Amino acid sequence: MKLKNKVALITGGTSGIGLEAAKLFQKEGATVIVTGTTQSRLDEAARILGDSAIALKVDSRDPAQIDRAIVDIVESHGRIDIVFANAGAGQAAPLEAVTPEQIEAQFSLNFNGVFFTIQKAAPHLPKGGASP
């Protein structure tokens, strides 16, 4: 159990890679907190992961929501050991059909969401990188 007693935050943890990572982290002993924006997916992830996991409704495009989630996690668990900034999405469209609004929405989630998650979590992560 390589992650025993570790607290792991996984954004976009309600489906796909994020949910599978949450399962693996749990299997290795971590306490897992997953985030997402869709309540039905959060409920399903919580059901799949069981009582030891926490599913939080957080929009990774909103730095204030990220900040609140980080504060809540630190208050309830004392720390964050692992951050997997996984929230993201893609939208397929022909090049000529892509609008500036679509680009801004994608950039907001796929870049800003990752950046601000790491920025807000960094002060609470173990100093010096990973710990055994």
KOLDREN-233821 format. One record per residue: residue number from 1; residue in three letters; y, x negated, z negated of N, C-alpha, C in turn. Coordinates in nm, 3 decimals, padded with zeros to 5 digits. Layout:
% residues N
<atom n="NUM" res="ALA" n_v="Y" n_u="X" n_w="Z" ca_v="Y" ca_u="X" ca_w="Z" c_v="Y" c_u="X" c_w="Z"/>
...
This chain:
% residues 132
<atom n="1" res="MET" n_v="-00.118" n_u="-00.084" n_w="00.000" ca_v="00.000" ca_u="00.000" ca_w="00.000" c_v="00.124" c_u="-00.089" c_w="00.000"/>
<atom n="2" res="LYS" n_v="00.161" n_u="-00.131" n_w="00.117" ca_v="00.271" ca_u="-00.226" ca_w="00.135" c_v="00.407" c_u="-00.172" c_w="00.091"/>
<atom n="3" res="LEU" n_v="00.424" n_u="-00.041" n_w="00.094" ca_v="00.554" ca_u="00.018" ca_w="00.063" c_v="00.555" c_u="00.092" c_w="-00.070"/>
<atom n="4" res="LYS" n_v="00.460" n_u="00.062" n_w="-00.156" ca_v="00.451" ca_u="00.130" ca_w="-00.285" c_v="00.583" c_u="00.117" c_w="-00.361"/>
<atom n="5" res="ASN" n_v="00.629" n_u="00.229" n_w="-00.414" ca_v="00.753" ca_u="00.238" ca_w="-00.492" c_v="00.880" c_u="00.212" c_w="-00.411"/>
<atom n="6" res="LYS" n_v="00.872" n_u="00.215" n_w="-00.280" ca_v="00.990" ca_u="00.201" ca_w="-00.195" c_v="01.044" c_u="00.339" c_w="-00.161"/>
<atom n="7" res="VAL" n_v="01.175" n_u="00.348" n_w="-00.143" ca_v="01.241" ca_u="00.472" ca_w="-00.101" c_v="01.287" c_u="00.453" c_w="00.042"/>
<atom n="8" res="ALA" n_v="01.236" n_u="00.538" n_w="00.131" ca_v="01.265" ca_u="00.525" ca_w="00.274" c_v="01.340" c_u="00.646" c_w="00.326"/>
<atom n="9" res="LEU" n_v="01.452" n_u="00.619" n_w="00.393" ca_v="01.530" ca_u="00.722" ca_w="00.461" c_v="01.500" c_u="00.713" c_w="00.610"/>
<atom n="10" res="ILE" n_v="01.459" n_u="00.825" n_w="00.668" ca_v="01.430" ca_u="00.830" ca_w="00.811" c_v="01.514" c_u="00.941" c_w="00.872"/>
<atom n="11" res="THR" n_v="01.617" n_u="00.903" n_w="00.949" ca_v="01.696" ca_u="01.005" ca_w="01.017" c_v="01.619" c_u="01.052" c_w="01.140"/>
<atom n="12" res="GLY" n_v="01.637" n_u="01.178" n_w="01.176" ca_v="01.559" ca_u="01.232" ca_w="01.287" c_v="01.411" c_u="01.231" c_w="01.254"/>
<atom n="13" res="GLY" n_v="01.379" n_u="01.258" n_w="01.130" ca_v="01.241" ca_u="01.248" ca_w="01.084" c_v="01.161" c_u="01.376" c_w="01.089"/>
<atom n="14" res="THR" n_v="01.208" n_u="01.474" n_w="01.164" ca_v="01.139" ca_u="01.603" ca_w="01.165" c_v="01.043" c_u="01.620" c_w="01.282"/>
<atom n="15" res="SER" n_v="01.042" n_u="01.525" n_w="01.375" ca_v="00.952" ca_u="01.536" ca_w="01.489" c_v="00.936" c_u="01.399" c_w="01.554"/>
<atom n="16" res="GLY" n_v="00.843" n_u="01.391" n_w="01.645" ca_v="00.826" ca_u="01.271" ca_w="01.726" c_v="00.807" c_u="01.144" c_w="01.646"/>
<atom n="17" res="ILE" n_v="00.873" n_u="01.038" n_w="01.692" ca_v="00.860" ca_u="00.906" ca_w="01.631" c_v="00.900" c_u="00.910" c_w="01.483"/>
<atom n="18" res="GLY" n_v="01.006" n_u="00.981" n_w="01.451" ca_v="01.053" ca_u="00.987" ca_w="01.312" c_v="00.950" c_u="01.048" c_w="01.218"/>
<atom n="19" res="LEU" n_v="00.889" n_u="01.158" n_w="01.258" ca_v="00.788" ca_u="01.222" ca_w="01.174" c_v="00.664" c_u="01.135" c_w="01.162"/>
<atom n="20" res="GLU" n_v="00.623" n_u="01.073" n_w="01.271" ca_v="00.507" ca_u="00.984" ca_w="01.265" c_v="00.535" c_u="00.863" c_w="01.176"/>
<atom n="21" res="ALA" n_v="00.657" n_u="00.810" n_w="01.183" ca_v="00.694" ca_u="00.699" ca_w="01.094" c_v="00.690" c_u="00.744" c_w="00.949"/>
<atom n="22" res="ALA" n_v="00.740" n_u="00.865" n_w="00.922" ca_v="00.738" ca_u="00.917" ca_w="00.786" c_v="00.595" c_u="00.925" c_w="00.733"/>
<atom n="23" res="LYS" n_v="00.503" n_u="00.971" n_w="00.816" ca_v="00.362" ca_u="00.979" ca_w="00.775" c_v="00.307" c_u="00.839" c_w="00.743"/>
<atom n="24" res="LEU" n_v="00.339" n_u="00.743" n_w="00.828" ca_v="00.290" ca_u="00.606" ca_w="00.805" c_v="00.352" c_u="00.544" c_w="00.680"/>
<atom n="25" res="PHE" n_v="00.483" n_u="00.565" n_w="00.662" ca_v="00.549" ca_u="00.511" ca_w="00.543" c_v="00.486" c_u="00.571" c_w="00.417"/>
<atom n="26" res="GLN" n_v="00.460" n_u="00.702" n_w="00.421" ca_v="00.395" ca_u="00.768" ca_w="00.307" c_v="00.257" c_u="00.709" c_w="00.281"/>
<atom n="27" res="LYS" n_v="00.181" n_u="00.691" n_w="00.386" ca_v="00.046" ca_u="00.635" ca_w="00.374" c_v="00.050" c_u="00.497" c_w="00.308"/>
<atom n="28" res="GLU" n_v="00.159" n_u="00.424" n_w="00.332" ca_v="00.175" ca_u="00.291" ca_w="00.273" c_v="00.241" c_u="00.296" c_w="00.135"/>
<atom n="29" res="GLY" n_v="00.266" n_u="00.417" n_w="00.083" ca_v="00.311" ca_u="00.431" ca_w="-00.054" c_v="00.458" c_u="00.463" c_w="-00.075"/>
<atom n="30" res="ALA" n_v="00.536" n_u="00.475" n_w="00.030" ca_v="00.680" ca_u="00.500" ca_w="00.016" c_v="00.709" c_u="00.645" c_w="-00.021"/>
<atom n="31" res="THR" n_v="00.819" n_u="00.664" n_w="-00.093" ca_v="00.879" ca_u="00.795" ca_w="-00.108" c_v="00.965" c_u="00.814" c_w="00.016"/>
<atom n="32" res="VAL" n_v="00.944" n_u="00.924" n_w="00.088" ca_v="01.008" ca_u="00.944" ca_w="00.218" c_v="01.110" c_u="01.056" c_w="00.211"/>
<atom n="33" res="ILE" n_v="01.229" n_u="01.028" n_w="00.264" ca_v="01.333" ca_u="01.129" ca_w="00.283" c_v="01.361" c_u="01.136" c_w="00.432"/>
<atom n="34" res="VAL" n_v="01.338" n_u="01.253" n_w="00.491" ca_v="01.366" ca_u="01.270" ca_w="00.634" c_v="01.488" c_u="01.359" c_w="00.650"/>
<atom n="35" res="THR" n_v="01.562" n_u="01.335" n_w="00.758" ca_v="01.677" ca_u="01.420" ca_w="00.787" c_v="01.662" c_u="01.480" c_w="00.925"/>
<atom n="36" res="GLY" n_v="01.733" n_u="01.591" n_w="00.944" ca_v="01.737" ca_u="01.660" ca_w="01.072" c_v="01.843" c_u="01.768" c_w="01.066"/>
<atom n="37" res="THR" n_v="01.862" n_u="01.836" n_w="01.177" ca_v="01.966" ca_u="01.939" ca_w="01.183" c_v="01.911" c_u="02.081" c_w="01.195"/>
<atom n="38" res="THR" n_v="01.784" n_u="02.095" n_w="01.227" ca_v="01.726" ca_u="02.227" ca_w="01.249" c_v="01.640" c_u="02.266" c_w="01.129"/>
<atom n="39" res="GLN" n_v="01.679" n_u="02.374" n_w="01.062" ca_v="01.611" ca_u="02.413" ca_w="00.938" c_v="01.462" c_u="02.437" c_w="00.958"/>
<atom n="40" res="SER" n_v="01.423" n_u="02.502" n_w="01.067" ca_v="01.281" ca_u="02.529" ca_w="01.088" c_v="01.201" c_u="02.399" c_w="01.103"/>
<atom n="41" res="ARG" n_v="01.260" n_u="02.299" n_w="01.167" ca_v="01.192" ca_u="02.169" ca_w="01.180" c_v="01.187" c_u="02.096" c_w="01.046"/>
<atom n="42" res="LEU" n_v="01.294" n_u="02.108" n_w="00.968" ca_v="01.294" ca_u="02.048" ca_w="00.834" c_v="01.184" c_u="02.111" c_w="00.748"/>
<atom n="43" res="ASP" n_v="01.173" n_u="02.244" n_w="00.754" ca_v="01.071" ca_u="02.314" ca_w="00.676" c_v="00.931" c_u="02.270" c_w="00.719"/>
<atom n="44" res="GLU" n_v="00.909" n_u="02.258" n_w="00.849" ca_v="00.778" ca_u="02.217" ca_w="00.901" c_v="00.747" c_u="02.072" c_w="00.861"/>
<atom n="45" res="ALA" n_v="00.846" n_u="01.984" n_w="00.871" ca_v="00.825" ca_u="01.845" ca_w="00.830" c_v="00.791" c_u="01.838" c_w="00.682"/>
<atom n="46" res="ALA" n_v="00.862" n_u="01.915" n_w="00.600" ca_v="00.835" ca_u="01.917" ca_w="00.456" c_v="00.693" c_u="01.967" c_w="00.429"/>
<atom n="47" res="ARG" n_v="00.650" n_u="02.066" n_w="00.504" ca_v="00.513" ca_u="02.118" ca_w="00.488" c_v="00.411" c_u="02.010" c_w="00.524"/>
<atom n="48" res="ILE" n_v="00.433" n_u="01.943" n_w="00.637" ca_v="00.341" ca_u="01.839" ca_w="00.684" c_v="00.336" c_u="01.722" c_w="00.587"/>
<atom n="49" res="LEU" n_v="00.453" n_u="01.680" n_w="00.539" ca_v="00.461" ca_u="01.561" ca_w="00.454" c_v="00.424" c_u="01.588" c_w="00.308"/>
<atom n="50" res="GLY" n_v="00.434" n_u="01.712" n_w="00.266" ca_v="00.394" ca_u="01.749" ca_w="00.131" c_v="00.505" c_u="01.733" c_w="00.028"/>
<atom n="51" res="ASP" n_v="00.467" n_u="01.761" n_w="-00.096" ca_v="00.564" ca_u="01.766" ca_w="-00.205" c_v="00.631" c_u="01.634" c_w="-00.238"/>
<atom n="52" res="SER" n_v="00.571" n_u="01.524" n_w="-00.201" ca_v="00.631" ca_u="01.395" ca_w="-00.235" c_v="00.746" c_u="01.357" c_w="-00.143"/>
<atom n="53" res="ALA" n_v="00.763" n_u="01.430" n_w="-00.033" ca_v="00.871" ca_u="01.401" ca_w="00.063" c_v="00.987" c_u="01.498" c_w="00.042"/>
<atom n="54" res="ILE" n_v="01.103" n_u="01.456" n_w="00.088" ca_v="01.223" ca_u="01.539" ca_w="00.083" c_v="01.276" c_u="01.551" c_w="00.225"/>
<atom n="55" res="ALA" n_v="01.313" n_u="01.673" n_w="00.263" ca_v="01.372" ca_u="01.698" ca_w="00.394" c_v="01.515" c_u="01.748" c_w="00.373"/>
<atom n="56" res="LEU" n_v="01.612" n_u="01.673" n_w="00.425" ca_v="01.754" ca_u="01.706" ca_w="00.407" c_v="01.817" c_u="01.746" c_w="00.540"/>
<atom n="57" res="LYS" n_v="01.898" n_u="01.850" n_w="00.535" ca_v="01.973" ca_u="01.891" ca_w="00.654" c_v="02.098" c_u="01.804" c_w="00.663"/>
<atom n="58" res="VAL" n_v="02.098" n_u="01.714" n_w="00.762" ca_v="02.208" ca_u="01.619" ca_w="00.781" c_v="02.231" c_u="01.604" c_w="00.931"/>
<atom n="59" res="ASP" n_v="02.355" n_u="01.620" n_w="00.973" ca_v="02.392" ca_u="01.595" ca_w="01.112" c_v="02.439" c_u="01.451" c_w="01.122"/>
<atom n="60" res="SER" n_v="02.362" n_u="01.367" n_w="01.187" ca_v="02.393" ca_u="01.224" ca_w="01.195" c_v="02.519" c_u="01.195" c_w="01.275"/>
<atom n="61" res="ARG" n_v="02.573" n_u="01.295" n_w="01.342" ca_v="02.700" ca_u="01.275" ca_w="01.414" c_v="02.819" c_u="01.285" c_w="01.319"/>
<atom n="62" res="ASP" n_v="02.795" n_u="01.327" n_w="01.195" ca_v="02.903" ca_u="01.351" ca_w="01.099" c_v="02.896" c_u="01.249" c_w="00.985"/>
<atom n="63" res="PRO" n_v="02.984" n_u="01.147" n_w="00.987" ca_v="02.980" ca_u="01.045" ca_w="00.881" c_v="02.990" c_u="01.102" c_w="00.740"/>
<atom n="64" res="ALA" n_v="03.062" n_u="01.211" n_w="00.721" ca_v="03.073" ca_u="01.271" ca_w="00.588" c_v="02.938" c_u="01.325" c_w="00.540"/>
<atom n="65" res="GLN" n_v="02.861" n_u="01.385" n_w="00.630" ca_v="02.728" ca_u="01.434" ca_w="00.593" c_v="02.633" c_u="01.318" c_w="00.562"/>
<atom n="66" res="ILE" n_v="02.644" n_u="01.213" n_w="00.640" ca_v="02.562" ca_u="01.094" ca_w="00.615" c_v="02.595" c_u="01.037" c_w="00.477"/>
<atom n="67" res="ASP" n_v="02.724" n_u="01.023" n_w="00.449" ca_v="02.769" ca_u="00.968" ca_w="00.321" c_v="02.717" c_u="01.052" c_w="00.205"/>
<atom n="68" res="ARG" n_v="02.728" n_u="01.184" n_w="00.217" ca_v="02.681" ca_u="01.274" ca_w="00.111" c_v="02.530" c_u="01.258" c_w="00.089"/>
<atom n="69" res="ALA" n_v="02.455" n_u="01.247" n_w="00.198" ca_v="02.310" ca_u="01.231" ca_w="00.186" c_v="02.275" c_u="01.100" c_w="00.116"/>
<atom n="70" res="ILE" n_v="02.344" n_u="00.993" n_w="00.153" ca_v="02.318" ca_u="00.862" ca_w="00.091" c_v="02.347" c_u="00.870" c_w="-00.059"/>
<atom n="71" res="VAL" n_v="02.460" n_u="00.927" n_w="-00.095" ca_v="02.496" ca_u="00.942" ca_w="-00.236" c_v="02.390" c_u="01.024" c_w="-00.309"/>
<atom n="72" res="ASP" n_v="02.347" n_u="01.135" n_w="-00.250" ca_v="02.245" ca_u="01.220" ca_w="-00.313" c_v="02.114" c_u="01.144" c_w="-00.333"/>
<atom n="73" res="ILE" n_v="02.074" n_u="01.066" n_w="-00.232" ca_v="01.949" ca_u="00.991" ca_w="-00.242" c_v="01.958" c_u="00.886" c_w="-00.353"/>
<atom n="74" res="VAL" n_v="02.068" n_u="00.813" n_w="-00.356" ca_v="02.085" ca_u="00.710" ca_w="-00.459" c_v="02.091" c_u="00.773" c_w="-00.598"/>
<atom n="75" res="GLU" n_v="02.159" n_u="00.887" n_w="-00.611" ca_v="02.165" ca_u="00.955" ca_w="-00.740" c_v="02.028" c_u="01.003" c_w="-00.786"/>
<atom n="76" res="SER" n_v="01.947" n_u="01.054" n_w="-00.693" ca_v="01.818" ca_u="01.111" ca_w="-00.731" c_v="01.706" c_u="01.007" c_w="-00.739"/>
<atom n="77" res="HIS" n_v="01.715" n_u="00.898" n_w="-00.661" ca_v="01.607" ca_u="00.799" ca_w="-00.657" c_v="01.648" c_u="00.661" c_w="-00.707"/>
<atom n="78" res="GLY" n_v="01.777" n_u="00.642" n_w="-00.733" ca_v="01.824" ca_u="00.515" ca_w="-00.786" c_v="01.851" c_u="00.407" c_w="-00.683"/>
<atom n="79" res="ARG" n_v="01.803" n_u="00.427" n_w="-00.561" ca_v="01.820" ca_u="00.324" ca_w="-00.459" c_v="01.770" c_u="00.376" c_w="-00.325"/>
<atom n="80" res="ILE" n_v="01.793" n_u="00.294" n_w="-00.222" ca_v="01.730" ca_u="00.311" ca_w="-00.090" c_v="01.679" c_u="00.173" c_w="-00.052"/>
<atom n="81" res="ASP" n_v="01.552" n_u="00.164" n_w="-00.018" ca_v="01.493" ca_u="00.036" ca_w="00.019" c_v="01.482" c_u="00.018" c_w="00.170"/>
<atom n="82" res="ILE" n_v="01.464" n_u="00.129" n_w="00.241" ca_v="01.436" ca_u="00.124" ca_w="00.384" c_v="01.520" c_u="00.230" c_w="00.454"/>
<atom n="83" res="VAL" n_v="01.582" n_u="00.192" n_w="00.566" ca_v="01.650" ca_u="00.289" ca_w="00.652" c_v="01.593" c_u="00.275" c_w="00.792"/>
<atom n="84" res="PHE" n_v="01.543" n_u="00.385" n_w="00.843" ca_v="01.498" ca_u="00.393" ca_w="00.982" c_v="01.594" c_u="00.492" c_w="01.049"/>
<atom n="85" res="ALA" n_v="01.698" n_u="00.438" n_w="01.113" ca_v="01.801" ca_u="00.521" ca_w="01.179" c_v="01.746" c_u="00.564" c_w="01.315"/>
<atom n="86" res="ASN" n_v="01.673" n_u="00.673" n_w="01.314" ca_v="01.595" ca_u="00.717" ca_w="01.428" c_v="01.656" c_u="00.838" c_w="01.501"/>
<atom n="87" res="ALA" n_v="01.750" n_u="00.908" n_w="01.438" ca_v="01.805" ca_u="01.029" ca_w="01.501" c_v="01.864" c_u="00.995" c_w="01.636"/>
<atom n="88" res="GLY" n_v="01.828" n_u="01.073" n_w="01.734" ca_v="01.879" ca_u="01.051" ca_w="01.869" c_v="01.822" c_u="01.154" c_w="01.964"/>
<atom n="89" res="ALA" n_v="01.881" n_u="01.161" n_w="02.079" ca_v="01.835" ca_u="01.257" ca_w="02.180" c_v="01.882" c_u="01.210" c_w="02.316"/>
<atom n="90" res="GLY" n_v="01.822" n_u="01.265" n_w="02.416" ca_v="01.861" ca_u="01.236" ca_w="02.553" c_v="01.876" c_u="01.365" c_w="02.630"/>
<atom n="91" res="GLN" n_v="01.954" n_u="01.359" n_w="02.733" ca_v="01.974" ca_u="01.477" ca_w="02.817" c_v="01.965" c_u="01.431" c_w="02.962"/>
<atom n="92" res="ALA" n_v="01.862" n_u="01.474" n_w="03.029" ca_v="01.843" ca_u="01.435" ca_w="03.168" c_v="01.928" c_u="01.523" c_w="03.259"/>
<atom n="93" res="ALA" n_v="01.997" n_u="01.458" n_w="03.351" ca_v="02.079" ca_u="01.529" ca_w="03.449" c_v="02.106" c_u="01.435" c_w="03.565"/>
<atom n="94" res="PRO" n_v="02.124" n_u="01.491" n_w="03.683" ca_v="02.163" ca_u="01.406" ca_w="03.796" c_v="02.295" c_u="01.336" c_w="03.765"/>
<atom n="95" res="LEU" n_v="02.309" n_u="01.214" n_w="03.809" ca_v="02.428" ca_u="01.133" ca_w="03.781" c_v="02.557" c_u="01.209" c_w="03.809"/>
<atom n="96" res="GLU" n_v="02.564" n_u="01.274" n_w="03.923" ca_v="02.687" ca_u="01.343" ca_w="03.963" c_v="02.716" c_u="01.468" c_w="03.879"/>
<atom n="97" res="ALA" n_v="02.617" n_u="01.514" n_w="03.802" ca_v="02.636" ca_u="01.636" ca_w="03.723" c_v="02.677" c_u="01.608" c_w="03.579"/>
<atom n="98" res="VAL" n_v="02.671" n_u="01.482" n_w="03.537" ca_v="02.702" ca_u="01.448" ca_w="03.398" c_v="02.852" c_u="01.459" c_w="03.374"/>
<atom n="99" res="THR" n_v="02.887" n_u="01.528" n_w="03.265" ca_v="03.028" ca_u="01.548" ca_w="03.231" c_v="03.071" c_u="01.452" c_w="03.120"/>
<atom n="100" res="PRO" n_v="03.201" n_u="01.430" n_w="03.106" ca_v="03.250" ca_u="01.347" ca_w="02.995" c_v="03.207" c_u="01.402" c_w="02.859"/>
<atom n="101" res="GLU" n_v="03.203" n_u="01.534" n_w="02.845" ca_v="03.163" ca_u="01.595" ca_w="02.719" c_v="03.017" c_u="01.562" c_w="02.685"/>
<atom n="102" res="GLN" n_v="02.931" n_u="01.560" n_w="02.787" ca_v="02.791" ca_u="01.525" ca_w="02.764" c_v="02.777" c_u="01.380" c_w="02.720"/>
<atom n="103" res="ILE" n_v="02.853" n_u="01.293" n_w="02.785" ca_v="02.849" ca_u="01.151" ca_w="02.747" c_v="02.897" c_u="01.134" c_w="02.604"/>
<atom n="104" res="GLU" n_v="03.006" n_u="01.199" n_w="02.568" ca_v="03.060" ca_u="01.189" ca_w="02.431" c_v="02.960" c_u="01.240" c_w="02.329"/>
<atom n="105" res="ALA" n_v="02.892" n_u="01.352" n_w="02.359" ca_v="02.794" ca_u="01.408" ca_w="02.266" c_v="02.677" c_u="01.311" c_w="02.246"/>
<atom n="106" res="GLN" n_v="02.628" n_u="01.252" n_w="02.355" ca_v="02.518" ca_u="01.157" ca_w="02.346" c_v="02.559" c_u="01.032" c_w="02.270"/>
<atom n="107" res="PHE" n_v="02.677" n_u="00.981" n_w="02.299" ca_v="02.726" ca_u="00.861" ca_w="02.232" c_v="02.745" c_u="00.888" c_w="02.083"/>
<atom n="108" res="SER" n_v="02.797" n_u="01.006" n_w="02.050" ca_v="02.820" ca_u="01.041" ca_w="01.910" c_v="02.691" c_u="01.037" c_w="01.830"/>
<atom n="109" res="LEU" n_v="02.583" n_u="01.090" n_w="01.886" ca_v="02.456" ca_u="01.091" ca_w="01.815" c_v="02.385" c_u="00.956" c_w="01.824"/>
<atom n="110" res="ASN" n_v="02.370" n_u="00.906" n_w="01.944" ca_v="02.284" ca_u="00.789" ca_w="01.966" c_v="02.346" c_u="00.656" c_w="01.925"/>
<atom n="111" res="PHE" n_v="02.476" n_u="00.646" n_w="01.923" ca_v="02.541" ca_u="00.524" ca_w="01.876" c_v="02.608" c_u="00.546" c_w="01.741"/>
<atom n="112" res="ASN" n_v="02.704" n_u="00.638" n_w="01.736" ca_v="02.779" ca_u="00.659" ca_w="01.611" c_v="02.687" c_u="00.697" c_w="01.495"/>
<atom n="113" res="GLY" n_v="02.589" n_u="00.784" n_w="01.522" ca_v="02.498" ca_u="00.826" ca_w="01.417" c_v="02.422" c_u="00.710" c_w="01.356"/>
<atom n="114" res="VAL" n_v="02.371" n_u="00.622" n_w="01.441" ca_v="02.299" ca_u="00.504" ca_w="01.394" c_v="02.394" c_u="00.411" c_w="01.319"/>
<atom n="115" res="PHE" n_v="02.510" n_u="00.384" n_w="01.379" ca_v="02.606" ca_u="00.293" ca_w="01.319" c_v="02.648" c_u="00.340" c_w="01.179"/>
<atom n="116" res="PHE" n_v="02.690" n_u="00.467" n_w="01.169" ca_v="02.740" ca_u="00.515" ca_w="01.040" c_v="02.629" c_u="00.533" c_w="00.937"/>
<atom n="117" res="THR" n_v="02.508" n_u="00.561" n_w="00.980" ca_v="02.396" ca_u="00.566" ca_w="00.886" c_v="02.377" c_u="00.428" c_w="00.822"/>
<atom n="118" res="ILE" n_v="02.375" n_u="00.326" n_w="00.905" ca_v="02.356" ca_u="00.190" ca_w="00.854" c_v="02.476" c_u="00.148" c_w="00.769"/>
<atom n="119" res="GLN" n_v="02.596" n_u="00.179" n_w="00.816" ca_v="02.717" ca_u="00.143" ca_w="00.740" c_v="02.716" c_u="00.205" c_w="00.601"/>
<atom n="120" res="LYS" n_v="02.684" n_u="00.334" n_w="00.593" ca_v="02.686" ca_u="00.404" ca_w="00.464" c_v="02.572" c_u="00.360" c_w="00.372"/>
<atom n="121" res="ALA" n_v="02.457" n_u="00.326" n_w="00.432" ca_v="02.341" ca_u="00.289" ca_w="00.351" c_v="02.344" c_u="00.142" c_w="00.307"/>
<atom n="122" res="ALA" n_v="02.406" n_u="00.056" n_w="00.385" ca_v="02.400" ca_u="-00.089" ca_w="00.361" c_v="02.433" c_u="-00.131" c_w="00.217"/>
<atom n="123" res="PRO" n_v="02.537" n_u="-00.076" n_w="00.155" ca_v="02.567" ca_u="-00.120" ca_w="00.018" c_v="02.456" c_u="-00.088" c_w="-00.083"/>
<atom n="124" res="HIS" n_v="02.365" n_u="00.002" n_w="-00.047" ca_v="02.260" ca_u="00.044" ca_w="-00.139" c_v="02.125" c_u="-00.021" c_w="-00.110"/>
<atom n="125" res="LEU" n_v="02.119" n_u="-00.099" n_w="-00.002" ca_v="01.994" ca_u="-00.165" ca_w="00.036" c_v="01.974" c_u="-00.292" c_w="-00.046"/>
<atom n="126" res="PRO" n_v="01.850" n_u="-00.337" n_w="-00.060" ca_v="01.825" ca_u="-00.460" ca_w="-00.135" c_v="01.903" c_u="-00.577" c_w="-00.075"/>
<atom n="127" res="LYS" n_v="01.962" n_u="-00.657" n_w="-00.160" ca_v="02.036" ca_u="-00.775" ca_w="-00.113" c_v="01.939" c_u="-00.879" c_w="-00.060"/>
<atom n="128" res="GLY" n_v="01.976" n_u="-00.944" n_w="00.048" ca_v="01.891" ca_u="-01.049" ca_w="00.103" c_v="01.782" c_u="-01.001" c_w="00.194"/>
<atom n="129" res="GLY" n_v="01.787" n_u="-00.875" n_w="00.234" ca_v="01.686" ca_u="-00.825" ca_w="00.327" c_v="01.568" c_u="-00.763" c_w="00.257"/>
<atom n="130" res="ALA" n_v="01.457" n_u="-00.764" n_w="00.325" ca_v="01.336" ca_u="-00.699" ca_w="00.275" c_v="01.287" c_u="-00.768" c_w="00.148"/>
<atom n="131" res="SER" n_v="01.232" n_u="-00.687" n_w="00.061" ca_v="01.171" ca_u="-00.742" ca_w="-00.060" c_v="01.022" c_u="-00.711" c_w="-00.057"/>
<atom n="132" res="PRO" n_v="00.942" n_u="-00.798" n_w="-00.116" ca_v="00.796" ca_u="-00.778" ca_w="-00.112" c_v="00.753" c_u="-00.657" c_w="-00.191"/>
